[in-house]
Amino acid sequence: MSAELLSLFAGILIGLIYALLKARSPAPPAIALVGLLGMLIGEQVTVQMLKPVHTTALHTCQAQPTATASLNTACSRGGKS
């Protein structure tokens, strides 16, 4: 089961428990949702920002199959000389 569905089901379960206990959410709903949205956006932005950094060195090394032995050695070590 994906993390999104598991999170949704957990939220629904907690909501039902709060309703049965006639308890109010500890945070105002609008503020809580905006905070969660910010967390999701921050996570996705971070993933997208880090993704090109990792693949750029890999593509550079793979794009030059006729390079010298020293470059090939540097590429096999992750681009470090």
N, CA, C and O atoms as a GROMACS GRO file, in nm:
protein
  324
    1MET      N    1   0.086  -0.118   0.000
    1MET     CA    2   0.000   0.000   0.000
    1MET      C    3   0.090   0.123   0.000
    1MET      O    4   0.190   0.128   0.072
    2SER      N    5   0.055   0.223  -0.081
    2SER     CA    6   0.138   0.343  -0.091
    2SER      C    7   0.128   0.426   0.038
    2SER      O    8   0.032   0.417   0.114
    3ALA      N    9   0.230   0.506   0.056
    3ALA     CA   10   0.235   0.591   0.175
    3ALA      C   11   0.119   0.691   0.177
    3ALA      O   12   0.067   0.725   0.283
    4GLU      N   13   0.080   0.738   0.058
    4GLU     CA   14  -0.030   0.835   0.052
    4GLU      C   15  -0.161   0.773   0.100
    4GLU      O   16  -0.235   0.835   0.177
    5LEU      N   17  -0.190   0.650   0.053
    5LEU     CA   18  -0.315   0.585   0.097
    5LEU      C   19  -0.311   0.550   0.244
    5LEU      O   20  -0.411   0.566   0.315
    6LEU      N   21  -0.198   0.503   0.291
    6LEU     CA   22  -0.183   0.471   0.433
    6LEU      C   23  -0.204   0.596   0.518
    6LEU      O   24  -0.270   0.591   0.622
    7SER      N   25  -0.148   0.706   0.474
    7SER     CA   26  -0.165   0.832   0.546
    7SER      C   27  -0.311   0.877   0.545
    7SER      O   28  -0.362   0.924   0.647
    8LEU      N   29  -0.377   0.863   0.431
    8LEU     CA   30  -0.518   0.900   0.421
    8LEU      C   31  -0.603   0.816   0.516
    8LEU      O   32  -0.687   0.870   0.588
    9PHE      N   33  -0.582   0.686   0.515
    9PHE     CA   34  -0.659   0.598   0.604
    9PHE      C   35  -0.631   0.627   0.751
    9PHE      O   36  -0.723   0.624   0.833
   10ALA      N   37  -0.506   0.656   0.784
   10ALA     CA   38  -0.473   0.690   0.923
   10ALA      C   39  -0.543   0.819   0.964
   10ALA      O   40  -0.595   0.830   1.075
   11GLY      N   41  -0.544   0.916   0.874
   11GLY     CA   42  -0.613   1.042   0.903
   11GLY      C   43  -0.762   1.024   0.923
   11GLY      O   44  -0.821   1.084   1.013
   12ILE      N   45  -0.822   0.942   0.839
   12ILE     CA   46  -0.966   0.914   0.852
   12ILE      C   47  -0.994   0.844   0.985
   12ILE      O   48  -1.090   0.878   1.054
   13LEU      N   49  -0.910   0.748   1.021
   13LEU     CA   50  -0.927   0.675   1.147
   13LEU      C   51  -0.916   0.770   1.266
   13LEU      O   52  -0.997   0.765   1.358
   14ILE      N   53  -0.816   0.856   1.265
   14ILE     CA   54  -0.800   0.951   1.374
   14ILE      C   55  -0.919   1.047   1.378
   14ILE      O   56  -0.966   1.083   1.486
   15GLY      N   57  -0.967   1.090   1.260
   15GLY     CA   58  -1.085   1.177   1.255
   15GLY      C   59  -1.207   1.111   1.315
   15GLY      O   60  -1.283   1.175   1.387
   16LEU      N   61  -1.226   0.981   1.287
   16LEU     CA   62  -1.338   0.908   1.346
   16LEU      C   63  -1.325   0.899   1.498
   16LEU      O   64  -1.423   0.914   1.571
   17ILE      N   65  -1.204   0.875   1.544
   17ILE     CA   66  -1.182   0.866   1.690
   17ILE      C   67  -1.213   1.001   1.755
   17ILE      O   68  -1.280   1.005   1.858
   18TYR      N   69  -1.164   1.111   1.694
   18TYR     CA   70  -1.194   1.244   1.748
   18TYR      C   71  -1.345   1.268   1.751
   18TYR      O   72  -1.397   1.323   1.848
   19ALA      N   73  -1.415   1.227   1.645
   19ALA     CA   74  -1.560   1.249   1.639
   19ALA      C   75  -1.632   1.168   1.746
   19ALA      O   76  -1.724   1.218   1.811
   20LEU      N   77  -1.592   1.042   1.764
   20LEU     CA   78  -1.655   0.957   1.866
   20LEU      C   79  -1.632   1.010   2.007
   20LEU      O   80  -1.719   1.001   2.093
   21LEU      N   81  -1.514   1.066   2.030
   21LEU     CA   82  -1.482   1.122   2.161
   21LEU      C   83  -1.532   1.266   2.177
   21LEU      O   84  -1.517   1.326   2.284
   22LYS      N   85  -1.591   1.320   2.069
   22LYS     CA   86  -1.639   1.459   2.068
   22LYS      C   87  -1.527   1.556   2.106
   22LYS      O   88  -1.549   1.654   2.177
   23ALA      N   89  -1.409   1.526   2.058
   23ALA     CA   90  -1.292   1.611   2.083
   23ALA      C   91  -1.265   1.695   1.959
   23ALA      O   92  -1.292   1.653   1.847
   24ARG      N   93  -1.212   1.813   1.982
   24ARG     CA   94  -1.174   1.898   1.869
   24ARG      C   95  -1.028   1.872   1.833
   24ARG      O   96  -0.948   1.833   1.917
   25SER      N   97  -0.997   1.896   1.708
   25SER     CA   98  -0.859   1.882   1.662
   25SER      C   99  -0.771   1.981   1.738
   25SER      O  100  -0.813   2.093   1.765
   26PRO      N  101  -0.648   1.940   1.773
   26PRO     CA  102  -0.562   2.030   1.850
   26PRO      C  103  -0.519   2.154   1.770
   26PRO      O  104  -0.480   2.254   1.830
   27ALA      N  105  -0.525   2.150   1.639
   27ALA     CA  106  -0.488   2.265   1.556
   27ALA      C  107  -0.609   2.306   1.474
   27ALA      O  108  -0.689   2.221   1.434
   28PRO      N  109  -0.623   2.434   1.448
   28PRO     CA  110  -0.733   2.475   1.359
   28PRO      C  111  -0.716   2.407   1.223
   28PRO      O  112  -0.606   2.403   1.170
   29PRO      N  113  -0.824   2.354   1.167
   29PRO     CA  114  -0.813   2.276   1.043
   29PRO      C  115  -0.746   2.349   0.928
   29PRO      O  116  -0.666   2.289   0.856
   30ALA      N  117  -0.777   2.475   0.908
   30ALA     CA  118  -0.717   2.549   0.796
   30ALA      C  119  -0.566   2.561   0.814
   30ALA      O  120  -0.490   2.541   0.718
   31ILE      N  121  -0.522   2.592   0.933
   31ILE     CA  122  -0.379   2.607   0.960
   31ILE      C  123  -0.309   2.472   0.945
   31ILE      O  124  -0.199   2.465   0.891
   32ALA      N  125  -0.372   2.367   0.993
   32ALA     CA  126  -0.312   2.234   0.983
   32ALA      C  127  -0.296   2.191   0.837
   32ALA      O  128  -0.193   2.136   0.799
   33LEU      N  129  -0.399   2.216   0.756
   33LEU     CA  130  -0.392   2.177   0.616
   33LEU      C  131  -0.288   2.258   0.539
   33LEU      O  132  -0.218   2.204   0.453
   34VAL      N  133  -0.277   2.386   0.570
   34VAL     CA  134  -0.176   2.469   0.504
   34VAL      C  135  -0.037   2.421   0.543
   34VAL      O  136   0.054   2.417   0.460
   35GLY      N  137  -0.019   2.385   0.668
   35GLY     CA  138   0.110   2.332   0.713
   35GLY      C  139   0.146   2.202   0.644
   35GLY      O  140   0.260   2.183   0.602
   36LEU      N  141   0.049   2.113   0.632
   36LEU     CA  142   0.074   1.986   0.561
   36LEU      C  143   0.104   2.010   0.414
   36LEU      O  144   0.192   1.945   0.358
   37LEU      N  145   0.033   2.103   0.353
   37LEU     CA  146   0.060   2.136   0.213
   37LEU      C  147   0.202   2.190   0.197
   37LEU      O  148   0.272   2.154   0.102
   38GLY      N  149   0.243   2.274   0.289
   38GLY     CA  150   0.380   2.327   0.286
   38GLY      C  151   0.484   2.217   0.299
   38GLY      O  152   0.587   2.220   0.232
   39MET      N  153   0.457   2.120   0.385
   39MET     CA  154   0.550   2.008   0.401
   39MET      C  155   0.560   1.927   0.272
   39MET      O  156   0.670   1.890   0.230
   40LEU      N  157   0.447   1.901   0.208
   40LEU     CA  158   0.448   1.825   0.082
   40LEU      C  159   0.521   1.900  -0.028
   40LEU      O  160   0.599   1.841  -0.102
   41ILE      N  161   0.495   2.029  -0.038
   41ILE     CA  162   0.563   2.109  -0.141
   41ILE      C  163   0.713   2.113  -0.114
   41ILE      O  164   0.793   2.097  -0.206
   42GLY      N  165   0.751   2.133   0.009
   42GLY     CA  166   0.893   2.135   0.045
   42GLY      C  167   0.962   2.004   0.014
   42GLY      O  168   1.076   2.003  -0.034
   43GLU      N  169   0.895   1.894   0.040
   43GLU     CA  170   0.953   1.762   0.010
   43GLU      C  171   0.974   1.745  -0.140
   43GLU      O  172   1.080   1.701  -0.184
   44GLN      N  173   0.872   1.780  -0.219
   44GLN     CA  174   0.883   1.762  -0.364
   44GLN      C  175   0.987   1.855  -0.424
   44GLN      O  176   1.060   1.815  -0.515
   45VAL      N  177   0.995   1.978  -0.377
   45VAL     CA  178   1.096   2.071  -0.427
   45VAL      C  179   1.236   2.019  -0.397
   45VAL      O  180   1.324   2.025  -0.482
   46THR      N  181   1.255   1.968  -0.276
   46THR     CA  182   1.385   1.915  -0.238
   46THR      C  183   1.423   1.795  -0.324
   46THR      O  184   1.537   1.785  -0.369
   47VAL      N  185   1.329   1.705  -0.346
   47VAL     CA  186   1.356   1.587  -0.428
   47VAL      C  187   1.394   1.629  -0.570
   47VAL      O  188   1.488   1.575  -0.628
   48GLN      N  189   1.321   1.725  -0.626
   48GLN     CA  190   1.349   1.771  -0.762
   48GLN      C  191   1.482   1.846  -0.770
   48GLN      O  192   1.552   1.836  -0.871
   49MET      N  193   1.518   1.919  -0.666
   49MET     CA  194   1.645   1.992  -0.667
   49MET      C  195   1.764   1.897  -0.655
   49MET      O  196   1.868   1.920  -0.716
   50LEU      N  197   1.749   1.791  -0.577
   50LEU     CA  198   1.860   1.698  -0.557
   50LEU      C  199   1.874   1.599  -0.672
   50LEU      O  200   1.983   1.548  -0.696
   51LYS      N  201   1.767   1.570  -0.742
   51LYS     CA  202   1.770   1.472  -0.850
   51LYS      C  203   1.870   1.509  -0.960
   51LYS      O  204   1.951   1.423  -0.995
   52PRO      N  205   1.868   1.630  -1.016
   52PRO     CA  206   1.963   1.663  -1.123
   52PRO      C  207   2.109   1.660  -1.077
   52PRO      O  208   2.197   1.627  -1.157
   53VAL      N  209   2.137   1.692  -0.953
   53VAL     CA  210   2.274   1.692  -0.904
   53VAL      C  211   2.332   1.551  -0.913
   53VAL      O  212   2.448   1.534  -0.951
   54HIS      N  213   2.254   1.452  -0.879
   54HIS     CA  214   2.302   1.313  -0.880
   54HIS      C  215   2.318   1.261  -1.022
   54HIS      O  216   2.416   1.193  -1.051
   55THR      N  217   2.225   1.292  -1.110
   55THR     CA  218   2.227   1.233  -1.244
   55THR      C  219   2.317   1.309  -1.340
   55THR      O  220   2.357   1.252  -1.442
   56THR      N  221   2.352   1.435  -1.313
   56THR     CA  222   2.436   1.511  -1.405
   56THR      C  223   2.573   1.448  -1.419
   56THR      O  224   2.620   1.431  -1.532
   57ALA      N  225   2.639   1.412  -1.310
   57ALA     CA  226   2.771   1.350  -1.317
   57ALA      C  227   2.763   1.215  -1.386
   57ALA      O  228   2.853   1.178  -1.461
   58LEU      N  229   2.658   1.142  -1.362
   58LEU     CA  230   2.642   1.011  -1.423
   58LEU      C  231   2.626   1.023  -1.574
   58LEU      O  232   2.689   0.948  -1.649
   59HIS      N  233   2.545   1.118  -1.620
   59HIS     CA  234   2.527   1.136  -1.764
   59HIS      C  235   2.654   1.188  -1.831
   59HIS      O  236   2.683   1.152  -1.945
   60THR      N  237   2.728   1.272  -1.762
   60THR     CA  238   2.853   1.324  -1.818
   60THR      C  239   2.951   1.211  -1.840
   60THR      O  240   3.016   1.206  -1.945
   61CYS      N  241   2.962   1.121  -1.745
   61CYS     CA  242   3.056   1.010  -1.758
   61CYS      C  243   3.009   0.911  -1.864
   61CYS      O  244   3.093   0.856  -1.937
   62GLN      N  245   2.881   0.887  -1.876
   62GLN     CA  246   2.831   0.791  -1.973
   62GLN      C  247   2.832   0.847  -2.114
   62GLN      O  248   2.834   0.771  -2.211
   63ALA      N  249   2.830   0.980  -2.128
   63ALA     CA  250   2.823   1.041  -2.261
   63ALA      C  251   2.957   1.040  -2.332
   63ALA      O  252   2.963   1.071  -2.451
   64GLN      N  253   3.066   1.006  -2.263
   64GLN     CA  254   3.198   1.010  -2.323
   64GLN      C  255   3.265   0.873  -2.316
   64GLN      O  256   3.358   0.854  -2.237
   65PRO      N  257   3.220   0.776  -2.396
   65PRO     CA  258   3.277   0.642  -2.387
   65PRO      C  259   3.420   0.633  -2.442
   65PRO      O  260   3.491   0.538  -2.409
   66THR      N  261   3.465   0.729  -2.524
   66THR     CA  262   3.600   0.724  -2.581
   66THR      C  263   3.697   0.812  -2.504
   66THR      O  264   3.804   0.845  -2.557
   67ALA      N  265   3.664   0.851  -2.384
   67ALA     CA  266   3.749   0.939  -2.304
   67ALA      C  267   3.875   0.865  -2.262
   67ALA      O  268   3.885   0.743  -2.273
   68THR      N  269   3.970   0.942  -2.212
   68THR     CA  270   4.097   0.884  -2.169
   68THR      C  271   4.077   0.796  -2.047
   68THR      O  272   3.973   0.800  -1.982
   69ALA      N  273   4.178   0.717  -2.016
   69ALA     CA  274   4.169   0.624  -1.903
   69ALA      C  275   4.153   0.699  -1.771
   69ALA      O  276   4.081   0.653  -1.682
   70SER      N  277   4.219   0.815  -1.757
   70SER     CA  278   4.207   0.890  -1.631
   70SER      C  279   4.066   0.941  -1.610
   70SER      O  280   4.016   0.941  -1.498
   71LEU      N  281   3.998   0.985  -1.718
   71LEU     CA  282   3.860   1.030  -1.706
   71LEU      C  283   3.768   0.913  -1.673
   71LEU      O  284   3.678   0.925  -1.590
   72ASN      N  285   3.791   0.799  -1.739
   72ASN     CA  286   3.710   0.682  -1.710
   72ASN      C  287   3.726   0.638  -1.565
   72ASN      O  288   3.629   0.597  -1.501
   73THR      N  289   3.849   0.648  -1.513
   73THR     CA  290   3.872   0.614  -1.373
   73THR      C  291   3.799   0.711  -1.282
   73THR      O  292   3.740   0.670  -1.182
   74ALA      N  293   3.802   0.841  -1.317
   74ALA     CA  294   3.731   0.940  -1.236
   74ALA      C  295   3.581   0.915  -1.240
   74ALA      O  296   3.513   0.929  -1.137
   75CYS      N  297   3.526   0.878  -1.356
   75CYS     CA  298   3.384   0.852  -1.365
   75CYS      C  299   3.345   0.729  -1.285
   75CYS      O  300   3.239   0.728  -1.224
   76SER      N  301   3.428   0.627  -1.284
   76SER     CA  302   3.394   0.506  -1.209
   76SER      C  303   3.397   0.531  -1.060
   76SER      O  304   3.338   0.454  -0.984
   77ARG      N  305   3.466   0.637  -1.015
   77ARG     CA  306   3.469   0.672  -0.874
   77ARG      C  307   3.369   0.779  -0.840
   77ARG      O  308   3.378   0.840  -0.733
   78GLY      N  309   3.272   0.805  -0.929
   78GLY     CA  310   3.168   0.904  -0.901
   78GLY      C  311   3.207   1.043  -0.943
   78GLY      O  312   3.150   1.139  -0.891
   79GLY      N  313   3.302   1.058  -1.034
   79GLY     CA  314   3.338   1.189  -1.084
   79GLY      C  315   3.449   1.256  -1.005
   79GLY      O  316   3.484   1.369  -1.037
   80LYS      N  317   3.506   1.192  -0.904
   80LYS     CA  318   3.611   1.250  -0.823
   80LYS      C  319   3.746   1.212  -0.882
   80LYS      O  320   3.767   1.098  -0.923
   81SER      N  321   3.837   1.306  -0.887
   81SER     CA  322   3.970   1.279  -0.943
   81SER      C  323   4.065   1.225  -0.839
   81SER      O  324   4.181   1.197  -0.869
   0.00000   0.00000   0.00000
